[in-house]
Amino acid sequence: MAPRSAEMGSGRLTARIDSEVCVGCGRCVAACPAQAISLGPDGKAVVDESLCRGCG
């Protein structure tokens, strides 16, 4: 799982996935309480920012 980080956008925090580090293990998908992270077609994690609560 890639290290956790967040980006400041429009005043709220959202999860950010480092695709260089992501190995597609799915641990972040299972850990996300908002179900905002999924594995994309390339097998890497992607964040749906509309669902992300920025809980970190």
Biopython code that builds the backbone (N, CA, C, O; Angstrom):
import numpy as np
from Bio.PDB.StructureBuilder import StructureBuilder

atoms = [
    (1, "MET", "N", (0.847, -1.166, 0.000)),
    (1, "MET", "CA", (0.000, 0.000, 0.000)),
    (1, "MET", "C", (0.894, 1.230, 0.000)),
    (1, "MET", "O", (1.902, 1.275, 0.704)),
    (2, "ALA", "N", (0.527, 2.206, -0.776)),
    (2, "ALA", "CA", (1.295, 3.444, -0.867)),
    (2, "ALA", "C", (1.142, 4.253, 0.411)),
    (2, "ALA", "O", (0.126, 4.153, 1.099)),
    (3, "PRO", "N", (2.146, 5.050, 0.726)),
    (3, "PRO", "CA", (2.038, 5.899, 1.912)),
    (3, "PRO", "C", (0.832, 6.822, 1.815)),
    (3, "PRO", "O", (0.464, 7.279, 0.732)),
    (4, "ARG", "N", (0.224, 7.087, 2.969)),
    (4, "ARG", "CA", (-0.932, 7.972, 2.993)),
    (4, "ARG", "C", (-0.481, 9.412, 2.828)),
    (4, "ARG", "O", (0.558, 9.820, 3.348)),
    (5, "SER", "N", (-1.271, 10.166, 2.101)),
    (5, "SER", "CA", (-1.021, 11.587, 1.970)),
    (5, "SER", "C", (-2.328, 12.254, 1.594)),
    (5, "SER", "O", (-3.300, 11.586, 1.241)),
    (6, "ALA", "N", (-2.345, 13.546, 1.669)),
    (6, "ALA", "CA", (-3.555, 14.282, 1.314)),
    (6, "ALA", "C", (-3.167, 15.549, 0.577)),
    (6, "ALA", "O", (-2.060, 16.066, 0.728)),
    (7, "GLU", "N", (-4.088, 16.027, -0.209)),
    (7, "GLU", "CA", (-3.869, 17.254, -0.953)),
    (7, "GLU", "C", (-4.904, 18.271, -0.531)),
    (7, "GLU", "O", (-6.061, 17.933, -0.282)),
    (8, "MET", "N", (-4.483, 19.512, -0.453)),
    (8, "MET", "CA", (-5.397, 20.590, -0.146)),
    (8, "MET", "C", (-5.974, 21.088, -1.458)),
    (8, "MET", "O", (-5.233, 21.590, -2.304)),
    (9, "GLY", "N", (-7.251, 20.964, -1.642)),
    (9, "GLY", "CA", (-7.893, 21.444, -2.860)),
    (9, "GLY", "C", (-8.732, 22.655, -2.540)),
    (9, "GLY", "O", (-8.201, 23.727, -2.251)),
    (10, "SER", "N", (-10.016, 22.494, -2.589)),
    (10, "SER", "CA", (-10.939, 23.602, -2.341)),
    (10, "SER", "C", (-11.267, 23.694, -0.856)),
    (10, "SER", "O", (-12.434, 23.765, -0.471)),
    (11, "GLY", "N", (-10.230, 23.692, -0.029)),
    (11, "GLY", "CA", (-10.450, 23.824, 1.401)),
    (11, "GLY", "C", (-10.711, 22.520, 2.116)),
    (11, "GLY", "O", (-10.975, 22.527, 3.318)),
    (12, "ARG", "N", (-10.647, 21.390, 1.411)),
    (12, "ARG", "CA", (-10.848, 20.111, 2.079)),
    (12, "ARG", "C", (-9.750, 19.140, 1.668)),
    (12, "ARG", "O", (-9.165, 19.256, 0.591)),
    (13, "LEU", "N", (-9.490, 18.205, 2.528)),
    (13, "LEU", "CA", (-8.457, 17.211, 2.254)),
    (13, "LEU", "C", (-9.061, 16.036, 1.505)),
    (13, "LEU", "O", (-10.194, 15.637, 1.775)),
    (14, "THR", "N", (-8.311, 15.486, 0.571)),
    (14, "THR", "CA", (-8.713, 14.262, -0.106)),
    (14, "THR", "C", (-7.502, 13.346, -0.185)),
    (14, "THR", "O", (-6.360, 13.806, -0.202)),
    (15, "ALA", "N", (-7.759, 12.066, -0.233)),
    (15, "ALA", "CA", (-6.677, 11.090, -0.347)),
    (15, "ALA", "C", (-6.013, 11.227, -1.712)),
    (15, "ALA", "O", (-6.655, 11.608, -2.691)),
    (16, "ARG", "N", (-4.745, 10.918, -1.768)),
    (16, "ARG", "CA", (-3.998, 10.922, -3.019)),
    (16, "ARG", "C", (-3.210, 9.627, -3.095)),
    (16, "ARG", "O", (-2.565, 9.234, -2.123)),
    (17, "ILE", "N", (-3.257, 8.970, -4.223)),
    (17, "ILE", "CA", (-2.528, 7.721, -4.437)),
    (17, "ILE", "C", (-1.286, 8.018, -5.274)),
    (17, "ILE", "O", (-1.371, 8.671, -6.314)),
    (18, "ASP", "N", (-0.146, 7.540, -4.818)),
    (18, "ASP", "CA", (1.090, 7.665, -5.582)),
    (18, "ASP", "C", (1.183, 6.444, -6.491)),
    (18, "ASP", "O", (1.560, 5.362, -6.042)),
    (19, "SER", "N", (0.844, 6.612, -7.755)),
    (19, "SER", "CA", (0.803, 5.481, -8.682)),
    (19, "SER", "C", (2.172, 4.862, -8.929)),
    (19, "SER", "O", (2.265, 3.722, -9.384)),
    (20, "GLU", "N", (3.231, 5.602, -8.633)),
    (20, "GLU", "CA", (4.581, 5.055, -8.766)),
    (20, "GLU", "C", (4.855, 4.005, -7.687)),
    (20, "GLU", "O", (5.682, 3.114, -7.880)),
    (21, "VAL", "N", (4.164, 4.111, -6.563)),
    (21, "VAL", "CA", (4.398, 3.223, -5.427)),
    (21, "VAL", "C", (3.315, 2.146, -5.312)),
    (21, "VAL", "O", (3.568, 1.060, -4.791)),
    (22, "CYS", "N", (2.115, 2.449, -5.798)),
    (22, "CYS", "CA", (0.982, 1.524, -5.673)),
    (22, "CYS", "C", (1.277, 0.206, -6.394)),
    (22, "CYS", "O", (1.690, 0.194, -7.554)),
    (23, "VAL", "N", (1.055, -0.898, -5.683)),
    (23, "VAL", "CA", (1.256, -2.224, -6.271)),
    (23, "VAL", "C", (-0.071, -2.938, -6.524)),
    (23, "VAL", "O", (-0.090, -4.091, -6.956)),
    (24, "GLY", "N", (-1.182, -2.245, -6.251)),
    (24, "GLY", "CA", (-2.496, -2.820, -6.523)),
    (24, "GLY", "C", (-2.916, -3.907, -5.563)),
    (24, "GLY", "O", (-3.684, -4.796, -5.930)),
    (25, "CYS", "N", (-2.423, -3.852, -4.332)),
    (25, "CYS", "CA", (-2.743, -4.902, -3.357)),
    (25, "CYS", "C", (-4.174, -4.808, -2.834)),
    (25, "CYS", "O", (-4.727, -5.805, -2.371)),
    (26, "GLY", "N", (-4.779, -3.624, -2.900)),
    (26, "GLY", "CA", (-6.155, -3.454, -2.454)),
    (26, "GLY", "C", (-6.337, -3.176, -0.978)),
    (26, "GLY", "O", (-7.470, -3.061, -0.512)),
    (27, "ARG", "N", (-5.249, -3.066, -0.230)),
    (27, "ARG", "CA", (-5.377, -2.806, 1.211)),
    (27, "ARG", "C", (-6.045, -1.468, 1.478)),
    (27, "ARG", "O", (-6.833, -1.348, 2.416)),
    (28, "CYS", "N", (-5.745, -0.470, 0.675)),
    (28, "CYS", "CA", (-6.373, 0.847, 0.868)),
    (28, "CYS", "C", (-7.862, 0.796, 0.531)),
    (28, "CYS", "O", (-8.661, 1.500, 1.148)),
    (29, "VAL", "N", (-8.237, -0.030, -0.441)),
    (29, "VAL", "CA", (-9.649, -0.201, -0.794)),
    (29, "VAL", "C", (-10.410, -0.750, 0.408)),
    (29, "VAL", "O", (-11.484, -0.254, 0.749)),
    (30, "ALA", "N", (-9.858, -1.765, 1.039)),
    (30, "ALA", "CA", (-10.497, -2.377, 2.206)),
    (30, "ALA", "C", (-10.516, -1.438, 3.405)),
    (30, "ALA", "O", (-11.436, -1.501, 4.220)),
    (31, "ALA", "N", (-9.517, -0.570, 3.525)),
    (31, "ALA", "CA", (-9.402, 0.304, 4.693)),
    (31, "ALA", "C", (-10.247, 1.568, 4.594)),
    (31, "ALA", "O", (-10.512, 2.196, 5.619)),
    (32, "CYS", "N", (-10.669, 1.955, 3.422)),
    (32, "CYS", "CA", (-11.383, 3.224, 3.249)),
    (32, "CYS", "C", (-12.826, 3.117, 3.747)),
    (32, "CYS", "O", (-13.626, 2.381, 3.169)),
    (33, "PRO", "N", (-13.167, 3.855, 4.829)),
    (33, "PRO", "CA", (-14.520, 3.765, 5.378)),
    (33, "PRO", "C", (-15.580, 4.402, 4.478)),
    (33, "PRO", "O", (-16.765, 4.096, 4.612)),
    (34, "ALA", "N", (-15.173, 5.273, 3.574)),
    (34, "ALA", "CA", (-16.122, 5.945, 2.682)),
    (34, "ALA", "C", (-16.290, 5.206, 1.358)),
    (34, "ALA", "O", (-17.083, 5.619, 0.511)),
    (35, "GLN", "N", (-15.550, 4.119, 1.176)),
    (35, "GLN", "CA", (-15.549, 3.355, -0.071)),
    (35, "GLN", "C", (-15.232, 4.257, -1.270)),
    (35, "GLN", "O", (-15.809, 4.118, -2.349)),
    (36, "ALA", "N", (-14.297, 5.182, -1.041)),
    (36, "ALA", "CA", (-13.911, 6.138, -2.074)),
    (36, "ALA", "C", (-12.730, 5.660, -2.909)),
    (36, "ALA", "O", (-12.382, 6.295, -3.905)),
    (37, "ILE", "N", (-12.113, 4.555, -2.520)),
    (37, "ILE", "CA", (-10.947, 4.045, -3.243)),
    (37, "ILE", "C", (-11.316, 2.730, -3.913)),
    (37, "ILE", "O", (-11.938, 1.858, -3.308)),
    (38, "SER", "N", (-10.925, 2.608, -5.160)),
    (38, "SER", "CA", (-11.145, 1.364, -5.899)),
    (38, "SER", "C", (-9.911, 1.101, -6.752)),
    (38, "SER", "O", (-9.042, 1.962, -6.888)),
    (39, "LEU", "N", (-9.848, -0.084, -7.317)),
    (39, "LEU", "CA", (-8.752, -0.410, -8.225)),
    (39, "LEU", "C", (-9.216, -0.126, -9.643)),
    (39, "LEU", "O", (-10.269, -0.600, -10.070)),
    (40, "GLY", "N", (-8.426, 0.646, -10.365)),
    (40, "GLY", "CA", (-8.758, 1.014, -11.734)),
    (40, "GLY", "C", (-8.439, -0.100, -12.714)),
    (40, "GLY", "O", (-7.967, -1.164, -12.314)),
    (41, "PRO", "N", (-8.692, 0.134, -13.990)),
    (41, "PRO", "CA", (-8.446, -0.874, -15.020)),
    (41, "PRO", "C", (-6.991, -1.321, -15.104)),
    (41, "PRO", "O", (-6.699, -2.434, -15.541)),
    (42, "ASP", "N", (-6.078, -0.443, -14.680)),
    (42, "ASP", "CA", (-4.658, -0.791, -14.704)),
    (42, "ASP", "C", (-4.219, -1.513, -13.434)),
    (42, "ASP", "O", (-3.044, -1.844, -13.277)),
    (43, "GLY", "N", (-5.182, -1.760, -12.516)),
    (43, "GLY", "CA", (-4.868, -2.467, -11.278)),
    (43, "GLY", "C", (-4.357, -1.570, -10.168)),
    (43, "GLY", "O", (-4.051, -2.057, -9.079)),
    (44, "LYS", "N", (-4.258, -0.278, -10.415)),
    (44, "LYS", "CA", (-3.776, 0.680, -9.415)),
    (44, "LYS", "C", (-4.967, 1.341, -8.725)),
    (44, "LYS", "O", (-6.049, 1.450, -9.301)),
    (45, "ALA", "N", (-4.756, 1.778, -7.495)),
    (45, "ALA", "CA", (-5.807, 2.426, -6.722)),
    (45, "ALA", "C", (-6.130, 3.803, -7.283)),
    (45, "ALA", "O", (-5.241, 4.545, -7.701)),
    (46, "VAL", "N", (-7.416, 4.131, -7.285)),
    (46, "VAL", "CA", (-7.888, 5.455, -7.681)),
    (46, "VAL", "C", (-8.878, 5.950, -6.629)),
    (46, "VAL", "O", (-9.584, 5.154, -6.009)),
    (47, "VAL", "N", (-8.925, 7.263, -6.433)),
    (47, "VAL", "CA", (-9.796, 7.870, -5.434)),
    (47, "VAL", "C", (-10.948, 8.588, -6.127)),
    (47, "VAL", "O", (-10.735, 9.379, -7.046)),
    (48, "ASP", "N", (-12.161, 8.306, -5.683)),
    (48, "ASP", "CA", (-13.333, 9.057, -6.126)),
    (48, "ASP", "C", (-13.467, 10.230, -5.166)),
    (48, "ASP", "O", (-13.974, 10.070, -4.056)),
    (49, "GLU", "N", (-13.016, 11.404, -5.585)),
    (49, "GLU", "CA", (-12.979, 12.563, -4.696)),
    (49, "GLU", "C", (-14.361, 12.994, -4.235)),
    (49, "GLU", "O", (-14.484, 13.659, -3.207)),
    (50, "SER", "N", (-15.405, 12.630, -4.976)),
    (50, "SER", "CA", (-16.756, 12.997, -4.558)),
    (50, "SER", "C", (-17.214, 12.179, -3.352)),
    (50, "SER", "O", (-18.137, 12.581, -2.644)),
    (51, "LEU", "N", (-16.573, 11.035, -3.116)),
    (51, "LEU", "CA", (-16.908, 10.192, -1.962)),
    (51, "LEU", "C", (-15.932, 10.360, -0.809)),
    (51, "LEU", "O", (-16.257, 10.050, 0.337)),
    (52, "CYS", "N", (-14.732, 10.853, -1.113)),
    (52, "CYS", "CA", (-13.670, 10.940, -0.111)),
    (52, "CYS", "C", (-14.035, 11.914, 1.002)),
    (52, "CYS", "O", (-14.451, 13.043, 0.741)),
    (53, "ARG", "N", (-13.874, 11.465, 2.251)),
    (53, "ARG", "CA", (-14.144, 12.291, 3.432)),
    (53, "ARG", "C", (-12.875, 12.945, 3.972)),
    (53, "ARG", "O", (-12.944, 13.760, 4.891)),
    (54, "GLY", "N", (-11.735, 12.599, 3.417)),
    (54, "GLY", "CA", (-10.470, 13.172, 3.865)),
    (54, "GLY", "C", (-10.090, 12.765, 5.273)),
    (54, "GLY", "O", (-9.480, 13.546, 6.003)),
    (55, "CYS", "N", (-10.443, 11.557, 5.660)),
    (55, "CYS", "CA", (-10.210, 11.114, 7.041)),
    (55, "CYS", "C", (-8.762, 10.719, 7.288)),
    (55, "CYS", "O", (-8.342, 10.580, 8.437)),
    (56, "GLY", "N", (-7.993, 10.536, 6.215)),
    (56, "GLY", "CA", (-6.579, 10.325, 6.325)),
    (56, "GLY", "C", (-6.115, 9.029, 6.816)),
    (56, "GLY", "O", (-4.909, 8.806, 6.926)),
]
sb = StructureBuilder()
sb.init_structure("model")
sb.init_model(0)
sb.init_chain("A")
sb.init_seg("    ")
for serial, (resi, resn, name, xyz) in enumerate(atoms, 1):
    if name == "N":
        sb.init_residue(resn, " ", resi, " ")
    sb.init_atom(name, np.array(xyz, "f"), 0.0, 1.0, " ", f" {name:<3s}", serial, name[0])
structure = sb.get_structure()
